[in-house]
Amino acid sequence: MTERLWAPWRLEYVQGGADRQGCVFCAGAEDSDLVVHRGRLAYVLMNLYPYANGHLMVAPYRHVAEPGQLESGEQAEIWELFGRALAAMREALGPEGFNAGFNLGRVAGAGVIDHLHLHVVPRWNGDTNFMPVLADVKVMPEHITRTAEKIRAAWI
């Protein structure tokens, strides 16, 4: 029996669609399926190309590239949404830890360098598997829109 791993949302990325014109974060603010929460100055959305199941990002609506370009209200709201995202993911997904941070610049791993965003990645003991090592493939156990629904339902 042949086993198959399905990740249909990655096809656009594999075929080069991730290089499309325009800002994915400015456009993503409108995508209701992937947006978990909308604040006044910033919002939370699922990462369409996640490092792990439940990987989300917090981004300002305003198109800025560096933390120093944020206004104080944006800084405060991003930090608040980060804390609320942790709480929602703890309730919805039960992770044992998190990775969080900004990738600033291409050499630091940023795929989008001109719209600041905070990555929040839930982690579980033993969640690293052989797939990224052998085939540069990540296995997500749940469809991204279902994970978004769970986190949205747990949002406080």
N, C-alpha and C positions, 0 to 999 in steps of 0.2 A: 504494500500500500504506500502510495506517495503522499506525503503531507505537504500542504501548501500554507504559506503564510500570506494573508491578505492585508494590504495597507493601501487601499485605493486612493486615498488623499495624497499619497506621495508621487503619483504618476506625473502630475504637473511639474513637480520639482525635478524628477528624473529626466523629463523631456526638456528641461531648460526653462520652464515657465516661471521659476523663481526669479529669473532675471528680467521679468517684465518691466515695462516702463511705469513710472510712478512709485509712490511710497506705499509699501504694504501696510504700514501702520496707519497712515492717513486713510487708506482704503479700508483697512481692517476695522476701523472704528464703526463702519457701517454694517459689518457682517454679523448679523444677529445670532447665527448658529455658533460662532466661535467666541463671541463676547460673553464673558461671565458676569461682569458688573460694569456699569457706567457711573463714573463719578462726575463731579462738576468740571474738573480740570484734567482728569486722567481716567483711564479705564483699564480693565483687566481682560485679557483674551488668551485663548488657548494657542499654543505654538503649533502651527500647521506641520512643522518638521521637528517633532519633539526628540529630546535626548532620552526621555523616559515617559511612561504613561503619566498623564496629568501635568506635564510641563506647561506652565503658563507664563505670561509676561505682563508686566505693568508698564504702561506707557502714557506719557502726556498726550493730550489731543494736539497740542501745539507742536509743530515740526521744529525741533531743536536737536542738535547733535551731541552736546556736552552737558554734563551736570551743572557747570557754571553758568549755563544759559537759562536755566530754570528760574522762574520767579519763586519767591518764598512760598506762596500758596500751592504751587505745583509740587515743590519739594515736600511740603507737609502732606499733601494728599497722596503722593506716590508712596511715602513711608506708611501712611495709614492703610492704604489699600494692600500694601505688602503684608502688614500684620493681619489684616482680615483674610487675605488669601491663605496664609499659613493656617489660620483657624478653620477656614472652610475645608481646606484639603485634609487637615487632620481628621475632621469629622467625616468627610465623604470618602476618603481613600485610605486612611489609617497608616500613613507612612511612618517610618522610624526616624527619619531625618530629612534634611533639605540641603540642596545647594542653591545659592542665590548670588546673583551678581550682574554686573554690567560688562559687556565685551566692548571696549572702546578702541576702535581702529581695526583694520583688516588683520594686522599681525597678531592682534589679541583674540582673533576668532570671530569678529563681528561679521555677520552676513549682511546686515543693514547698518551702514556706518553713519547715516545722516539723520536718523530718528532714534533718539535715546529710548532704551527699553531695559527693564530689569527682568532678568530670567529668574524664575522660581521653579526648581525641579525637585519633586518629591523623591525620596530614596527609601529603599527597603534593604534590609540585610540580605546579601546574596543576590541583589538585583542585576548585577553585571553578569552577562552570560557570554558564551563563546561566539555568538553571531557577529558582534561588532569586530571581533578579532579575526575571524576566518573569512567573513564575506562583506565586511563594512555594511552590515544590515542590523537594524535595531528592531526587536520584536515588541510590539505593543499589544498587550493582552485584551484591550478594549477599544472600541471605535472612539475616535476623538470627540464626536458629538455627544455620545453617551457619557463620557467623562465630564464634558462641559455641563451637561444636565445635572449630574451629581454634585459638582462643585457649586453650581448656581443655586441648587436647592439647599445647600448647606451654608450659603452666604449669610452672614449676620450683619 
